Amino acid sequence: MQKTGMDLTQGPIMKNLVKLSLPIMLSNFLQMFYNLTDAFWLGKLGDNARSAVSAAGIAFPLIFFLSSFGFGFVIAGTALIAQYKGAGRPEEMKRVVGQFVFILVIFCTFFISGSFIFLDKILALLQVPPEIYVVTRQYISVILVGVIFMFIFLSYQSFSQGLGDTVSPMKIQIISVLINLVLDPILIFGLGFFPRLEAVGAAYGTLFARIVATIIAISYLKKKAPMIMPGMKDILPEKTMLKRILDISIPASLGQSVTSFGFLLLQGFVNSFGTVVITVFSIGNRLTGFFMMPAMGISNALATVIGQNLGAGKMKRAEKSVKKAFILIMAIMTIGCATLFFFGSQITEFFINDPAVVETGQRMFKVTSLASFVFGIVFIFMGVFNGSGHTKPNMMLNIVRLWGLRIPFVLMLSGLAYQYVKIDFFVPFLNWIAKPLAAYPYDALWWSMVISNAIIAVWSLVIYRKGNWKKAKI
């Protein structure tokens, strides 16, 4: 079999993790630049800055929801390719890729078209303010087209990571981000002969960058990993492999989609507090995500290490890799979260110099930095479960974290629970729990993160120690 990527079943574990995760980290950072670049330039639109940033911020959880149905397949791709590589079965890897082609065609045809049909109803559910409704709809309509190309690239990225090649996807991300970086100011402000498109211009810049990334990804796959390029017989639906992929991907997709729908509901709560909170929440999502990228990178790298070693039957090595990943993630999260805690106001001001936004952002980062640190622990165990193909625990953890904990605590801590709970018996309790945040009820959005993340971190450890993840899926 042609040597491609890294053999993670041998060699120093810490060195392998770092070597594999560094390109993933950079790729994740670059992916965040799609949104950070938009937020930066849209924040320079003068009187229209707040509306433009808010429109992009509202689009973020919606696109995450619509695209989350496909993320489970990406997890399945990494897990199966990694386990088959560890087991030395290249023909099975080719079948995995072929079935992915079939799945992508079906998904893009039905799901994306359905998203356009129900877009207005979704925006109504989100309680989008009337003054930014039109621009939000235009922005999202363009971004939706880009979701198709995003999935193709993410599928390629999952195959490469399963093989242990994280450098090639990183190179493509660099090219894509540079294109977006150049196009954003041109299309937003209408430089040269281009029209001034403002928020919609940022969406077009992202779309074009993703199209280019997709074209390069397909050519890279042919060049770097020809042994897993499927033939026509591999693309035709094949029951056994489809079932294997769906067993892994459906729980992951359900977990992501149900969770992201919860974030849509959460965005509705955010929108009810007005454009200042919408703007801060938008910047906070991007910056918190940006500083959590290293933990996500190590988690993804750990998934590949776990997958290859389970496929090769090296259980002790898989367990040892979890401990090494814990050390790396905790060290990185300490630095990143400390930065957010101490410099939250300066970071907010960098994106939009609005005193009300900066003041709210400072309070937000004091709390969300702690929540992010705790969630770094959860990332470790998610990497383990994804790499082994046991995605049901992650589905449970994601759903409970948002629906069972965060949303209820937002309602109770902010006082919004009064709108939904009319039973007199609970009124004293609701008064008591909402009292600490009475002056700033929207701070419930941040404190609920701390509570939910802490509980889920403990639960993740309990599931890990039970050991069901140790059984390979191939």
VOPAGU-2260 file (C-alpha; in pm, 1 decimal, decimal comma):
REM VOPAGU-2260
SITE   aa  ch    i         X         Y         Z
SITE  MET   A    0       0,0       0,0       0,0
SITE  GLN   A    1     128,5     347,8     -87,3
SITE  LYS   A    2     258,3     531,8     219,9
SITE  THR   A    3      35,9     831,2     289,9
SITE  GLY   A    4       7,1    1042,1     603,8
SITE  MET   A    5     138,9     917,9     939,3
SITE  ASP   A    6     147,0     575,2    1100,0
SITE  LEU   A    7      25,7     662,5    1450,8
SITE  THR   A    8      51,5     307,6    1584,7
SITE  GLN   A    9     422,2     354,1    1654,5
SITE  GLY   A   10     668,4     623,3    1760,5
SITE  PRO   A   11     652,1     876,4    2049,4
SITE  ILE   A   12     287,2     951,6    2127,8
SITE  MET   A   13     335,7    1314,9    2234,9
SITE  LYS   A   14     542,7    1388,1    1925,6
SITE  ASN   A   15     281,2    1225,5    1701,9
SITE  LEU   A   16      -0,2    1420,8    1866,6
SITE  VAL   A   17     180,0    1751,6    1829,0
SITE  LYS   A   18     288,4    1682,2    1472,1
SITE  LEU   A   19     -62,4    1576,5    1373,5
SITE  SER   A   20    -250,1    1844,6    1567,2
SITE  LEU   A   21     -45,8    2154,1    1474,5
SITE  PRO   A   22    -169,8    2160,5    1111,6
SITE  ILE   A   23    -524,3    2089,0    1237,1
SITE  MET   A   24    -498,1    2379,8    1481,0
SITE  LEU   A   25    -380,0    2610,5    1207,5
SITE  SER   A   26    -653,7    2484,0     974,7
SITE  ASN   A   27    -913,1    2548,8    1245,4
SITE  PHE   A   28    -773,7    2894,6    1310,7
SITE  LEU   A   29    -789,6    2966,6     940,1
SITE  GLN   A   30   -1148,4    2841,3     924,5
SITE  MET   A   31   -1239,9    3086,4    1199,3
SITE  PHE   A   32   -1086,4    3365,0     991,7
SITE  TYR   A   33   -1380,3    3332,1     753,2
SITE  ASN   A   34   -1599,6    3469,7    1029,6
SITE  LEU   A   35   -1343,1    3690,4    1203,6
SITE  THR   A   36   -1256,6    3864,6     877,3
SITE  ASP   A   37   -1625,2    3929,0     812,7
SITE  ALA   A   38   -1676,8    4065,7    1165,2
SITE  PHE   A   39   -1371,4    4292,3    1140,0
SITE  TRP   A   40   -1458,3    4455,6     808,7
SITE  LEU   A   41   -1831,9    4473,1     876,5
SITE  GLY   A   42   -1749,9    4651,5    1203,1
SITE  LYS   A   43   -1593,4    4933,2     995,8
SITE  LEU   A   44   -1915,1    5021,1     809,3
SITE  GLY   A   45   -1984,7    5326,0    1024,0
SITE  ASP   A   46   -2354,6    5375,1    1098,3
SITE  ASN   A   47   -2437,1    5034,5     947,2
SITE  ALA   A   48   -2171,7    4846,7    1148,6
SITE  ARG   A   49   -2395,8    4717,7    1425,9
SITE  SER   A   50   -2664,4    4597,4    1183,1
SITE  ALA   A   51   -2412,0    4427,1     955,1
SITE  VAL   A   52   -2228,8    4248,9    1239,0
SITE  SER   A   53   -2563,6    4145,5    1389,2
SITE  ALA   A   54   -2680,6    3999,0    1056,9
SITE  ALA   A   55   -2361,9    3792,0    1027,7
SITE  GLY   A   56   -2393,1    3691,1    1393,3
SITE  ILE   A   57   -2749,3    3566,8    1347,5
SITE  ALA   A   58   -2637,6    3365,5    1044,7
SITE  PHE   A   59   -2366,6    3185,3    1244,1
SITE  PRO   A   60   -2590,2    2953,2    1455,5
SITE  LEU   A   61   -2833,4    2907,4    1165,7
SITE  ILE   A   62   -2562,9    2787,9     927,0
SITE  PHE   A   63   -2423,7    2572,4    1206,1
SITE  PHE   A   64   -2767,1    2414,0    1244,3
SITE  LEU   A   65   -2820,3    2355,9     872,6
SITE  SER   A   66   -2472,4    2214,3     823,5
SITE  SER   A   67   -2466,6    2005,7    1141,6
SITE  PHE   A   68   -2654,8    1722,5     970,8
SITE  GLY   A   69   -2345,8    1656,9     761,6
SITE  PHE   A   70   -2088,1    1680,8    1038,2
SITE  GLY   A   71   -2167,5    1329,6    1157,6
SITE  PHE   A   72   -2053,8    1191,2     823,6
SITE  VAL   A   73   -1725,9    1377,2     858,6
SITE  ILE   A   74   -1668,8    1210,9    1197,1
SITE  ALA   A   75   -1749,2     872,8    1042,6
SITE  GLY   A   76   -1500,0     937,8     763,3
SITE  THR   A   77   -1211,5    1006,0    1001,1
SITE  ALA   A   78   -1295,5     714,2    1232,1
SITE  LEU   A   79   -1335,1     452,5     956,6
SITE  ILE   A   80   -1038,9     563,7     744,5
SITE  ALA   A   81    -816,2     571,5    1054,5
SITE  GLN   A   82    -928,5     228,4    1176,2
SITE  TYR   A   83    -894,4      68,2     832,2
SITE  LYS   A   84    -548,8     221,2     791,9
SITE  GLY   A   85    -445,4      86,2    1132,6
SITE  ALA   A   86    -575,5    -255,7    1027,3
SITE  GLY   A   87    -397,5    -235,0     687,3
SITE  ARG   A   88    -711,3    -266,1     468,3
SITE  PRO   A   89    -685,5     -13,6     179,7
SITE  GLU   A   90    -974,1    -158,0     -25,3
SITE  GLU   A   91   -1211,5     -83,8     261,1
SITE  MET   A   92   -1088,7     276,8     268,8
SITE  LYS   A   93   -1177,5     309,7     -99,7
SITE  ARG   A   94   -1528,5     181,2     -26,9
SITE  VAL   A   95   -1568,5     439,0     251,8
SITE  VAL   A   96   -1482,0     724,6      16,3
SITE  GLY   A   97   -1712,3     589,4    -255,3
SITE  GLN   A   98   -2010,7     571,4     -20,5
SITE  PHE   A   99   -1937,5     926,0      92,6
SITE  VAL   A  100   -1970,5    1046,9    -266,1
SITE  PHE   A  101   -2312,3     883,1    -284,1
SITE  ILE   A  102   -2419,5    1034,4      50,4
SITE  LEU   A  103   -2301,0    1384,9     -43,6
SITE  VAL   A  104   -2502,6    1385,6    -365,1
SITE  ILE   A  105   -2820,1    1285,7    -180,1
SITE  PHE   A  106   -2758,6    1529,3     104,8
SITE  CYS   A  107   -2682,7    1832,3    -111,0
SITE  THR   A  108   -2979,6    1768,0    -339,2
SITE  PHE   A  109   -3247,8    1740,1     -73,8
SITE  PHE   A  110   -3128,2    1912,0     240,0
SITE  ILE   A  111   -2984,5    2234,8     102,6
SITE  SER   A  112   -3285,2    2288,3    -126,7
SITE  GLY   A  113   -3513,6    2233,5     174,0
SITE  SER   A  114   -3318,9    2497,3     366,7
SITE  PHE   A  115   -3403,8    2760,5     105,8
SITE  ILE   A  116   -3771,6    2661,9     106,1
SITE  PHE   A  117   -3808,9    2709,9     482,5
SITE  LEU   A  118   -3566,0    3000,9     525,8
SITE  ASP   A  119   -3831,8    3265,1     598,6
SITE  LYS   A  120   -3995,9    3047,9     862,5
SITE  ILE   A  121   -3659,3    2987,8    1027,3
SITE  LEU   A  122   -3584,1    3360,5    1037,6
SITE  ALA   A  123   -3924,8    3423,2    1193,3
SITE  LEU   A  124   -3846,7    3163,2    1459,5
SITE  LEU   A  125   -3520,2    3345,3    1529,9
SITE  GLN   A  126   -3709,2    3671,6    1597,8
SITE  VAL   A  127   -3477,9    3861,4    1364,5
SITE  PRO   A  128   -3528,7    4235,8    1425,7
SITE  PRO   A  129   -3721,2    4401,6    1136,2
SITE  GLU   A  130   -3446,0    4655,6    1070,7
SITE  ILE   A  131   -3194,6    4383,0     978,0
SITE  TYR   A  132   -3430,5    4118,4     835,2
SITE  VAL   A  133   -3361,4    4185,1     465,3
SITE  VAL   A  134   -2983,2    4198,2     495,3
SITE  THR   A  135   -2981,7    3888,0     717,1
SITE  ARG   A  136   -3183,7    3692,6     461,2
SITE  GLN   A  137   -2957,7    3802,0     175,1
SITE  TYR   A  138   -2643,9    3713,6     370,9
SITE  ILE   A  139   -2770,6    3367,6     467,5
SITE  SER   A  140   -2893,9    3288,1     114,4
SITE  VAL   A  141   -2543,4    3327,9     -23,9
SITE  ILE   A  142   -2376,6    3142,3     263,6
SITE  LEU   A  143   -2616,3    2847,2     216,6
SITE  VAL   A  144   -2478,8    2783,4    -132,1
SITE  GLY   A  145   -2132,4    2771,0      20,9
SITE  VAL   A  146   -2240,8    2494,5     260,3
SITE  ILE   A  147   -2235,5    2248,8     -32,3
SITE  PHE   A  148   -1870,9    2321,6    -105,3
SITE  MET   A  149   -1788,0    2330,0     264,4
SITE  PHE   A  150   -1912,1    1970,5     302,8
SITE  ILE   A  151   -1706,4    1846,1      11,0
SITE  PHE   A  152   -1395,0    2001,4     160,8
SITE  LEU   A  153   -1473,9    1874,0     511,9
SITE  SER   A  154   -1515,7    1522,2     372,7
SITE  TYR   A  155   -1175,4    1546,8     206,4
SITE  GLN   A  156   -1031,3    1681,1     531,2
SITE  SER   A  157   -1174,9    1388,1     729,5
SITE  PHE   A  158   -1021,4    1133,6     489,5
SITE  SER   A  159    -682,2    1303,2     506,5
SITE  GLN   A  160    -689,6    1323,1     885,6
SITE  GLY   A  161    -783,8     956,2     908,1
SITE  LEU   A  162    -475,8     876,4     701,4
SITE  GLY   A  163    -263,0    1094,7     927,2
SITE  ASP   A  164    -212,8    1370,6     668,6
SITE  THR   A  165    -309,7    1703,3     823,6
SITE  VAL   A  166     -70,1    1920,0     623,8
SITE  SER   A  167    -249,9    1904,4     288,5
SITE  PRO   A  168    -584,4    2033,1     426,0
SITE  MET   A  169    -393,7    2309,7     603,8
SITE  LYS   A  170    -234,5    2425,7     277,9
SITE  ILE   A  171    -574,7    2443,9     112,1
SITE  GLN   A  172    -715,4    2639,4     405,4
SITE  ILE   A  173    -434,0    2893,5     375,4
SITE  ILE   A  174    -517,6    2954,2      10,4
SITE  SER   A  175    -889,7    2977,3      82,7
SITE  VAL   A  176    -851,1    3220,4     372,5
SITE  LEU   A  177    -618,5    3444,5     173,7
SITE  ILE   A  178    -878,6    3465,0    -102,9
SITE  ASN   A  179   -1146,8    3557,0     150,3
SITE  LEU   A  180    -915,3    3808,6     317,4
SITE  VAL   A  181    -857,7    3988,7     -12,4
SITE  LEU   A  182   -1217,2    3973,7    -137,3
SITE  ASP   A  183   -1389,8    4088,3     185,0
SITE  PRO   A  184   -1291,5    4458,3     182,4
SITE  ILE   A  185   -1329,5    4474,2    -197,3
SITE  LEU   A  186   -1685,3    4339,6    -196,8
SITE  ILE   A  187   -1798,7    4494,8     133,1
SITE  PHE   A  188   -1688,2    4851,2      52,2
SITE  GLY   A  189   -1708,3    4832,9    -326,9
SITE  LEU   A  190   -1343,3    4901,7    -407,2
SITE  GLY   A  191   -1244,3    4960,1    -769,6
SITE  PHE   A  192   -1518,3    4869,5   -1015,9
SITE  PHE   A  193   -1697,2    4638,6    -767,3
SITE  PRO   A  194   -2032,8    4751,6    -621,3
SITE  ARG   A  195   -2063,7    4822,3    -247,7
SITE  LEU   A  196   -2240,9    4508,8    -113,3
SITE  GLU   A  197   -2171,4    4547,4     261,6
SITE  ALA   A  198   -2281,2    4233,7     454,8
SITE  VAL   A  199   -2374,8    4044,1     137,6
SITE  GLY   A  200   -2027,5    4116,1      -1,1
SITE  ALA   A  201   -1873,7    3928,4     293,2
SITE  ALA   A  202   -2095,9    3630,8     210,0
SITE  TYR   A  203   -1986,8    3629,9    -156,0
SITE  GLY   A  204   -1621,8    3642,6     -51,7
SITE  THR   A  205   -1671,3    3333,8     164,4
SITE  LEU   A  206   -1858,8    3151,8    -112,3
SITE  PHE   A  207   -1589,3    3205,5    -374,7
SITE  ALA   A  208   -1312,9    3103,1    -130,8
SITE  ARG   A  209   -1493,6    2778,3     -50,8
SITE  ILE   A  210   -1543,3    2694,6    -418,2
SITE  VAL   A  211   -1169,8    2730,2    -477,7
SITE  ALA   A  212   -1092,9    2515,7    -171,1
SITE  THR   A  213   -1320,6    2239,3    -300,7
SITE  ILE   A  214   -1155,1    2230,4    -643,4
SITE  ILE   A  215    -807,2    2209,2    -491,0
SITE  ALA   A  216    -917,7    1943,4    -237,9
SITE  ILE   A  217   -1039,5    1707,3    -509,2
SITE  SER   A  218    -716,1    1743,8    -705,5
SITE  TYR   A  219    -511,2    1690,4    -385,8
SITE  LEU   A  220    -697,3    1369,5    -305,7
SITE  LYS   A  221    -616,6    1231,0    -649,8
SITE  LYS   A  222    -250,3    1326,8    -612,3
SITE  LYS   A  223    -178,8    1253,1    -243,8
SITE  ALA   A  224    -398,2     946,8    -183,2
SITE  PRO   A  225    -477,4     776,8    -516,6
SITE  MET   A  226    -517,0     439,3    -343,8
SITE  ILE   A  227    -842,1     553,4    -177,4
SITE  MET   A  228    -993,0     714,9    -489,0
SITE  PRO   A  229   -1315,8     522,3    -554,4
SITE  GLY   A  230   -1423,0     363,0    -882,0
SITE  MET   A  231   -1781,9     358,0   -1005,0
SITE  LYS   A  232   -1849,5      27,6    -826,1
SITE  ASP   A  233   -1743,6     188,1    -496,8
SITE  ILE   A  234   -1984,7     482,3    -544,8
SITE  LEU   A  235   -2289,6     264,4    -604,3
SITE  PRO   A  236   -2482,4     220,8    -276,5
SITE  GLU   A  237   -2350,5     -77,1     -80,8
SITE  LYS   A  238   -2557,3    -188,9     217,1
SITE  THR   A  239   -2286,5    -308,4     455,8
SITE  MET   A  240   -2061,5      -3,0     430,0
SITE  LEU   A  241   -2353,2     240,5     429,5
SITE  LYS   A  242   -2479,6      80,2     749,9
SITE  ARG   A  243   -2133,6     109,7     904,3
SITE  ILE   A  244   -2112,5     477,2     813,3
SITE  LEU   A  245   -2466,6     550,3     930,7
SITE  ASP   A  246   -2413,8     370,5    1264,0
SITE  ILE   A  247   -2140,1     622,7    1339,4
SITE  SER   A  248   -2275,1     929,5    1163,2
SITE  ILE   A  249   -2643,4     929,3    1263,4
SITE  PRO   A  250   -2585,1     970,6    1640,3
SITE  ALA   A  251   -2318,6    1234,0    1567,0
SITE  SER   A  252   -2547,2    1417,9    1325,5
SITE  LEU   A  253   -2842,6    1401,1    1562,5
SITE  GLY   A  254   -2629,1    1532,2    1845,8
SITE  GLN   A  255   -2501,5    1819,1    1633,5
SITE  SER   A  256   -2836,0    1906,9    1476,5
SITE  VAL   A  257   -3043,6    1891,9    1795,2
SITE  THR   A  258   -2774,2    2092,7    1972,8
SITE  SER   A  259   -2749,7    2349,6    1696,0
SITE  PHE   A  260   -3128,9    2383,4    1692,3
SITE  GLY   A  261   -3094,4    2465,9    2059,1
SITE  PHE   A  262   -2842,7    2734,3    1964,7
SITE  LEU   A  263   -3102,5    2873,1    1724,4
SITE  LEU   A  264   -3345,0    2897,6    2015,7
SITE  LEU   A  265   -3067,6    3050,9    2223,5
SITE  GLN   A  266   -3007,6    3305,6    1946,8
SITE  GLY   A  267   -3375,3    3397,5    1977,5
SITE  PHE   A  268   -3319,7    3476,4    2346,9
SITE  VAL   A  269   -3011,9    3680,1    2253,8
SITE  ASN   A  270   -3206,8    3874,6    1990,9
SITE  SER   A  271   -3473,9    3964,1    2246,2
SITE  PHE   A  272   -3213,3    4168,0    2439,5
SITE  GLY   A  273   -3141,3    4399,6    2142,8
SITE  THR   A  274   -2855,9    4473,7    1905,1
SITE  VAL   A  275   -2590,7    4542,9    2172,6
SITE  VAL   A  276   -2622,5    4191,2    2314,1
SITE  ILE   A  277   -2656,5    4044,2    1962,2
SITE  THR   A  278   -2330,9    4212,0    1862,2
SITE  VAL   A  279   -2144,9    4104,4    2177,3
SITE  PHE   A  280   -2274,7    3748,6    2146,4
SITE  SER   A  281   -2161,9    3742,6    1783,2
SITE  ILE   A  282   -1810,5    3864,0    1868,1
SITE  GLY   A  283   -1797,0    3634,9    2170,2
SITE  ASN   A  284   -1885,8    3327,0    1965,7
SITE  ARG   A  285   -1610,8    3402,7    1717,9
SITE  LEU   A  286   -1342,6    3488,9    1972,7
SITE  THR   A  287   -1423,4    3204,1    2209,9
SITE  GLY   A  288   -1422,4    2966,4    1914,0
SITE  PHE   A  289   -1094,2    3113,3    1797,5
SITE  PHE   A  290    -923,3    3051,5    2131,0
SITE  MET   A  291   -1069,3    2701,2    2154,9
SITE  MET   A  292    -929,9    2600,1    1817,1
SITE  PRO   A  293    -612,9    2442,9    1964,2
SITE  ALA   A  294    -820,3    2218,3    2191,0
SITE  MET   A  295   -1036,5    2120,4    1894,7
SITE  GLY   A  296    -724,0    2047,1    1691,8
SITE  ILE   A  297    -580,6    1817,3    1956,7
SITE  SER   A  298    -920,8    1650,2    1995,2
SITE  ASN   A  299    -932,6    1581,1    1620,7
SITE  ALA   A  300    -575,8    1454,9    1624,5
SITE  LEU   A  301    -657,3    1231,7    1920,3
SITE  ALA   A  302    -951,9    1086,6    1726,1
SITE  THR   A  303    -713,4     979,4    1448,6
SITE  VAL   A  304    -462,6     835,2    1697,8
SITE  ILE   A  305    -739,5     644,3    1876,2
SITE  GLY   A  306    -880,8     517,2    1545,7
SITE  GLN   A  307    -552,4     386,9    1406,3
SITE  ASN   A  308    -451,6     219,4    1732,4
SITE  LEU   A  309    -790,5      55,4    1782,6
SITE  GLY   A  310    -770,2     -75,3    1424,5
SITE  ALA   A  311    -424,2    -214,7    1500,0
SITE  GLY   A  312    -540,4    -365,0    1832,2
SITE  LYS   A  313    -303,9    -148,4    2043,2
SITE  MET   A  314    -530,9     -61,9    2336,5
SITE  LYS   A  315    -263,7      42,3    2588,3
SITE  ARG   A  316    -119,8     288,6    2339,1
SITE  ALA   A  317    -465,7     434,7    2277,6
SITE  GLU   A  318    -519,6     488,9    2652,0
SITE  LYS   A  319    -178,2     648,3    2692,8
SITE  SER   A  320    -253,9     892,2    2410,7
SITE  VAL   A  321    -555,6    1022,6    2605,5
SITE  LYS   A  322    -333,4    1122,2    2899,0
SITE  LYS   A  323     -87,7    1298,5    2668,4
SITE  ALA   A  324    -371,6    1486,5    2498,4
SITE  PHE   A  325    -503,3    1600,6    2838,7
SITE  ILE   A  326    -167,8    1760,8    2923,7
SITE  LEU   A  327    -154,5    1944,9    2590,1
SITE  ILE   A  328    -511,8    2073,8    2599,6
SITE  MET   A  329    -498,5    2198,5    2959,1
SITE  ALA   A  330    -173,8    2387,4    2893,6
SITE  ILE   A  331    -313,3    2558,8    2584,9
SITE  MET   A  332    -653,4    2638,6    2736,3
SITE  THR   A  333    -486,5    2804,4    3035,5
SITE  ILE   A  334    -309,7    3052,2    2808,0
SITE  GLY   A  335    -605,1    3117,9    2577,1
SITE  CYS   A  336    -865,7    3161,2    2849,7
SITE  ALA   A  337    -638,2    3387,7    3054,3
SITE  THR   A  338    -607,9    3612,3    2747,6
SITE  LEU   A  339    -985,9    3637,5    2715,3
SITE  PHE   A  340   -1029,3    3699,0    3088,3
SITE  PHE   A  341    -781,2    3984,9    3117,6
SITE  PHE   A  342    -813,7    4149,3    2774,7
SITE  GLY   A  343   -1181,8    4097,9    2687,8
SITE  SER   A  344   -1264,4    4468,7    2658,6
SITE  GLN   A  345    -967,2    4542,9    2432,1
SITE  ILE   A  346   -1053,4    4249,8    2209,7
SITE  THR   A  347   -1416,1    4363,8    2180,0
SITE  GLU   A  348   -1309,9    4720,7    2102,3
SITE  PHE   A  349   -1084,1    4593,6    1825,4
SITE  PHE   A  350   -1389,6    4470,0    1636,0
SITE  ILE   A  351   -1635,1    4749,2    1709,9
SITE  ASN   A  352   -1565,1    5069,3    1906,6
SITE  ASP   A  353   -1904,7    5111,7    2069,5
SITE  PRO   A  354   -1894,1    5189,7    2447,9
SITE  ALA   A  355   -2209,0    4987,3    2526,1
SITE  VAL   A  356   -2077,6    4689,2    2330,7
SITE  VAL   A  357   -1730,5    4708,7    2489,2
SITE  GLU   A  358   -1871,4    4724,9    2844,8
SITE  THR   A  359   -2098,6    4426,4    2787,4
SITE  GLY   A  360   -1819,8    4235,3    2614,0
SITE  GLN   A  361   -1585,2    4284,0    2907,5
SITE  ARG   A  362   -1831,6    4122,6    3148,8
SITE  MET   A  363   -1902,8    3843,5    2902,6
SITE  PHE   A  364   -1538,5    3739,8    2858,7
SITE  LYS   A  365   -1480,3    3728,8    3235,3
SITE  VAL   A  366   -1731,8    3444,6    3250,4
SITE  THR   A  367   -1699,8    3269,5    2912,7
SITE  SER   A  368   -1322,7    3231,1    2958,7
SITE  LEU   A  369   -1392,1    3003,6    3257,5
SITE  ALA   A  370   -1661,8    2815,5    3067,8
SITE  SER   A  371   -1425,3    2758,1    2776,0
SITE  PHE   A  372   -1148,9    2626,2    3003,0
SITE  VAL   A  373   -1383,2    2364,7    3148,6
SITE  PHE   A  374   -1507,8    2267,8    2803,8
SITE  GLY   A  375   -1150,0    2190,8    2701,0
SITE  ILE   A  376   -1177,3    1878,4    2919,3
SITE  VAL   A  377   -1489,2    1771,1    2730,8
SITE  PHE   A  378   -1301,8    1802,7    2400,8
SITE  ILE   A  379   -1058,8    1530,7    2511,5
SITE  PHE   A  380   -1329,3    1271,0    2563,4
SITE  MET   A  381   -1516,6    1374,0    2249,7
SITE  GLY   A  382   -1199,8    1299,4    2053,6
SITE  VAL   A  383   -1182,6     953,7    2211,3
SITE  PHE   A  384   -1545,7     868,8    2136,4
SITE  ASN   A  385   -1529,8    1005,2    1779,7
SITE  GLY   A  386   -1208,9     820,6    1697,2
SITE  SER   A  387   -1348,8     490,0    1820,4
SITE  GLY   A  388   -1671,9     545,2    1627,5
SITE  HIS   A  389   -1881,0     537,6    1946,8
SITE  THR   A  390   -2069,5     860,0    1883,2
SITE  LYS   A  391   -2376,9     795,0    2100,0
SITE  PRO   A  392   -2209,6     928,6    2417,0
SITE  ASN   A  393   -2122,4    1251,4    2237,0
SITE  MET   A  394   -2481,3    1277,9    2114,5
SITE  MET   A  395   -2609,5    1248,5    2471,9
SITE  LEU   A  396   -2354,1    1490,6    2611,0
SITE  ASN   A  397   -2422,9    1755,1    2346,2
SITE  ILE   A  398   -2800,7    1738,8    2377,7
SITE  VAL   A  399   -2807,4    1742,8    2757,7
SITE  ARG   A  400   -2546,6    2019,4    2776,1
SITE  LEU   A  401   -2770,1    2255,8    2581,1
SITE  TRP   A  402   -3129,7    2138,7    2620,3
SITE  GLY   A  403   -3108,9    1988,0    2966,9
SITE  LEU   A  404   -2880,4    2245,9    3125,8
SITE  ARG   A  405   -2785,9    2561,6    2940,5
SITE  ILE   A  406   -3125,2    2670,6    2803,5
SITE  PRO   A  407   -3310,8    2602,1    3131,3
SITE  PHE   A  408   -3045,8    2796,6    3325,2
SITE  VAL   A  409   -3066,7    3086,5    3078,4
SITE  LEU   A  410   -3441,7    3101,2    3136,3
SITE  MET   A  411   -3412,5    3081,1    3514,9
SITE  LEU   A  412   -3112,5    3309,9    3570,5
SITE  SER   A  413   -3240,9    3580,4    3334,2
SITE  GLY   A  414   -3597,4    3579,4    3465,7
SITE  LEU   A  415   -3736,5    3473,2    3126,5
SITE  ALA   A  416   -3878,3    3160,8    3291,7
SITE  TYR   A  417   -4176,3    3369,7    3406,1
SITE  GLN   A  418   -4299,8    3367,7    3046,9
SITE  TYR   A  419   -4316,3    2988,2    3043,1
SITE  VAL   A  420   -4379,9    2876,7    3402,4
SITE  LYS   A  421   -4712,9    2998,1    3543,3
SITE  ILE   A  422   -4727,0    2772,6    3851,1
SITE  ASP   A  423   -4737,9    2981,7    4172,3
SITE  PHE   A  424   -4544,1    2715,3    4364,5
SITE  PHE   A  425   -4227,6    2788,8    4159,4
SITE  VAL   A  426   -4244,7    3169,6    4178,0
SITE  PRO   A  427   -4036,0    3209,3    4498,7
SITE  PHE   A  428   -3767,0    2980,5    4356,7
SITE  LEU   A  429   -3759,1    3166,4    4022,8
SITE  ASN   A  430   -3733,8    3499,9    4208,6
SITE  TRP   A  431   -3445,1    3370,2    4416,0
SITE  ILE   A  432   -3241,8    3221,6    4129,6
SITE  ALA   A  433   -3286,7    3528,1    3903,1
SITE  LYS   A  434   -3202,7    3786,6    4170,5
SITE  PRO   A  435   -2816,9    3785,5    4136,7
SITE  LEU   A  436   -2838,3    3886,9    3769,4
SITE  ALA   A  437   -3133,3    4125,4    3798,4
SITE  ALA   A  438   -2922,8    4426,3    3690,3
SITE  TYR   A  439   -2786,6    4247,3    3381,4
SITE  PRO   A  440   -3028,6    3961,9    3303,9
SITE  TYR   A  441   -2854,5    3880,2    2974,8
SITE  ASP   A  442   -2546,7    3774,3    3173,4
SITE  ALA   A  443   -2743,0    3451,7    3220,0
SITE  LEU   A  444   -2627,3    3366,4    2867,8
SITE  TRP   A  445   -2269,2    3342,7    2993,5
SITE  TRP   A  446   -2318,0    3191,5    3341,4
SITE  SER   A  447   -2531,2    2911,2    3201,8
SITE  MET   A  448   -2226,5    2808,2    2996,8
SITE  VAL   A  449   -2015,4    2762,3    3309,0
SITE  ILE   A  450   -2276,1    2548,0    3484,3
SITE  SER   A  451   -2357,1    2325,6    3186,2
SITE  ASN   A  452   -1992,6    2273,6    3082,3
SITE  ALA   A  453   -1884,4    2177,2    3435,5
SITE  ILE   A  454   -2155,3    1913,5    3469,9
SITE  ILE   A  455   -2086,0    1766,4    3126,0
SITE  ALA   A  456   -1710,2    1749,7    3192,1
SITE  VAL   A  457   -1771,6    1525,8    3494,8
SITE  TRP   A  458   -2020,5    1309,6    3302,9
SITE  SER   A  459   -1772,4    1267,9    3013,5
SITE  LEU   A  460   -1512,1    1129,9    3252,4
SITE  VAL   A  461   -1760,0     879,2    3393,9
SITE  ILE   A  462   -1848,6     750,8    3043,7
SITE  TYR   A  463   -1481,3     726,6    2946,4
SITE  ARG   A  464   -1395,7     519,4    3251,8
SITE  LYS   A  465   -1667,8     265,8    3167,7
SITE  GLY   A  466   -1454,0     168,0    2865,4
SITE  ASN   A  467   -1715,8      88,5    2600,8
SITE  TRP   A  468   -1521,8     305,3    2353,1
SITE  LYS   A  469   -1244,9      43,1    2338,0
SITE  LYS   A  470   -1432,1    -168,3    2081,9
SITE  ALA   A  471   -1341,1     -82,6    1718,8
SITE  LYS   A  472   -1623,4     -30,5    1465,6
SITE  ILE   A  473   -1466,9    -217,2    1169,6
